[in-house]
Amino acid sequence: MANDIEIARSYTLRPIEEIAAGIGIGKEDLRNYGPYIAKIRQPALSKLLEKPQRGKLILVSAITPTPAGEGKTTTSIALAQGLARTGKNPIVALREPSLGPVFGIKGGATGGGHSQVLPMEDINLHFTGDLHAVTSAHNLIAAALDNRLHYRQGLRVSPRDVLWPRVMDMNDRALRSMVIGLGGSSHGVPRECGFDITAASEIMAILCLSTGYEDLKNRIARILLAFTEDGDPVRVADLKVQGAAAALLREALLPNLVQTGEGVPALIHGGPFANIAQGANSVMATNLALRCSDYTVTEAGFGFDLGAEKFFDIVAPSGGFSPDAVVLVATVRALKMHGEVPKSELDRPDPAAVAKGGENLEKHLENIAKFRVPAIVAINRFPGDTDEEIEAVRKICESKNAAYAVSTGWADGGKGAVALAEEVSRVCETGEKGKAARLYDWKLPVEEKIAIVAHEIYGAEAVDYTTEAKKDLRRIQKLGYGELPVCIAKTQSSLSDNPRLLGRPKDFLVTVRRILISAGAGFLVPLTGDILRMPGLPRVPAAENIDIDAEGNISGLF
């Protein structure tokens, strides 16, 4: 069986100018990065974004992820290709891959099999340099802050109260905590510091929520970096480097245009993780797609409890759009794991385990209903799934009055997602159009907003706060950030904050250990459980399988 990179190379790509022309963008409006990748220039982007919204927005989410795989990105791409096969004019809008997962455990983020965005090698690696620009802008601010500490000019920044880390786009646990500034007075002020992964940077969150250059610069200026020795806040505006940081992001703010293997236009832009940030592509790319297509297919990271909740409560209000439907991806294999089948035994047919693990699917369907949008379950079928196991999933969907369709997008591309596309179209075109609900009012107290998400979405009995988190709450109120929404950082492996609790956990507490202020992005980040903002490599990282030959051909990417 051919692997993803071999399948990707079997497709003949169309020149990017042809893809752009199909959605009303001229070649003069493109900044090309080779024959198959382009950014959309600012003048054309501004004109297109002034047009009224034309298309319907389909948000793709998933049940709680497992090592068995769900195929959310693959299903998103397959759905877009399926919509094209049914006569619609779709665009798929996705996040950019991070090098950390590419070389770590998850692999790339361009889909798989016959449902990929291409050229996959370029997209999965350096692409157009957006993540590198985010890294540089973030670390420029860090350098400017340490420069103020070194010269002690103007602001008397407290070395013990610096909030701003450094970032890099790689999984490296050794950089999580360190002491910098050693080597004498000429090398800076010694203090504790650390690195987050670039996808966790507030700059990444800002890039994806900004609506233009002025908004970008203003958001960067508002970033809270540290406190002075007198306890006053220090922001980027105090360092006067918001313009320089925005300049580094000038090209990164422009959406990237590529294509799927079947020639469907794809906008790939921004890459925040959903377990530690908002987990969606840029609002500019989504708004552009909504003005150039009949259907915009986008996805939110990880399970519905993470990326999708944040999409409804943070991203959609920021972007001024509202999903028309949610496609919830589920697999027989993942449901069996939620039904307590070990990964080593997933190949054994077990409809009873599917039914038992179905409580996880049921909870996610209940959560979707809280936002008052229709749900369609995409049963992402693997070759080893039996008809009896698929029937078990169908019964779960029917018990919740949820629409469903089987998809074989990995093996069959758009052809394998036609049934899903038809079901999505039927739901969108026959149902009543209404604006999706938010889970909570931003003006509620911070503790109440956290409690609502923890209880309604995760199913928690209560929320506990560490001493440090309680101090953070007091600081948030003092600084006037209490009316920001909450972007909860939580494990993706469970509905709870304990990654070992699969299925539908009950009678659990969520523990908030810190609450970070992302004033530029415009949200608070409660850190729950043991969630980390700098991942580590697994025992056997994917990097060990990636190689390049004498002609420069890459192998091992998936």
HELIX and SHEET records of a PDB file:
HELIX    1   1 ASP A    4  ARG A    9  1                                   6    
HELIX    2   2 ILE A   16  ALA A   21  1                                   6    
HELIX    3   3 LYS A   27  ASP A   29  5                                   3    
HELIX    4   4 GLN A   42  LEU A   49  1                                   8    
HELIX    5   5 LYS A   72  ARG A   85  1                                  14    
HELIX    6   6 LEU A   99  PHE A  103  1                                   5    
HELIX    7   7 MET A  120  ASN A  124  1                                   5    
HELIX    8   8 ASP A  130  TYR A  151  1                                  22    
HELIX    9   9 ARG A  173  LEU A  175  5                                   3    
HELIX   10  10 SER A  185  HIS A  187  5                                   3    
HELIX   11  11 THR A  198  ALA A  200  5                                   3    
HELIX   12  12 GLU A  202  LEU A  209  1                                   8    
HELIX   13  13 TYR A  213  ALA A  221  1                                   9    
HELIX   14  14 VAL A  236  LEU A  239  1                                   4    
HELIX   15  15 GLN A  242  LEU A  248  1                                   7    
HELIX   16  16 VAL A  283  CYS A  292  1                                  10    
HELIX   17  17 PHE A  304  ALA A  308  3                                   5    
HELIX   18  18 GLU A  309  LYS A  310  1                                   2    
HELIX   19  19 PHE A  311  VAL A  315  3                                   5    
HELIX   20  20 ALA A  316  GLY A  319  1                                   4    
HELIX   21  21 VAL A  332  HIS A  338  1                                   7    
HELIX   22  22 LYS A  343  GLU A  345  5                                   3    
HELIX   23  23 PRO A  351  ALA A  369  1                                  19    
HELIX   24  24 ASP A  387  SER A  399  1                                  13    
HELIX   25  25 GLY A  409  ASP A  412  1                                   4    
HELIX   26  26 GLY A  413  ALA A  417  5                                   5    
HELIX   27  27 VAL A  418  THR A  430  1                                  13    
HELIX   28  28 VAL A  446  VAL A  453  1                                   8    
HELIX   29  29 ALA A  454  TYR A  458  3                                   5    
HELIX   30  30 THR A  467  LEU A  479  1                                  13    
HELIX   31  31 ALA A  542  ASN A  545  5                                   4    
SHEET    1   A 5 LEU A  30  ASN A  32  0                                        
SHEET    2   A 5 ALA A  38  ILE A  40 -1                                        
SHEET    3   A 5 ASN A 256  THR A 260 -1                                        
SHEET    4   A 5 SER A 115  LEU A 118 -1                                        
SHEET    5   A 5 GLY A 111  GLY A 112 -1                                        
SHEET    1   B10 LEU A  30  ASN A  32  0                                        
SHEET    2   B10 ALA A  38  ILE A  40 -1                                        
SHEET    3   B10 ASN A 256  THR A 260 -1                                        
SHEET    4   B10 PRO A 265  ILE A 268 -1                                        
SHEET    5   B10 PRO A  90  LEU A  94  1                                        
SHEET    6   B10 TYR A 295  GLU A 299  1                                        
SHEET    7   B10 LYS A  56  ALA A  62  1                                        
SHEET    8   B10 ALA A 325  ALA A 330  1                                        
SHEET    9   B10 ALA A 375  ASN A 380  1                                        
SHEET   10   B10 ALA A 403  SER A 407  1                                        
SHEET    1   C 3 VAL A 157  VAL A 162  0                                        
SHEET    2   C 3 LEU A 224  THR A 228 -1                                        
SHEET    3   C 3 PRO A 233  ARG A 235 -1                                        
SHEET    1   D 2 ARG A 166  MET A 168  0                                        
SHEET    2   D 2 PHE A 195  ILE A 197  1                                        
SHEET    1   E 2 MET A 178  ILE A 180  0                                        
SHEET    2   E 2 ARG A 191  CYS A 193 -1                                        
SHEET    1   F 3 ALA A 462  TYR A 465  0                                        
SHEET    2   F 3 LEU A 509  SER A 518  1                                        
SHEET    3   F 3 PHE A 523  THR A 528 -1                                        
SHEET    1   G 2 ASP A 547  ILE A 548  0                                        
SHEET    2   G 2 ILE A 554  SER A 555 -1                                        
END                                                                             
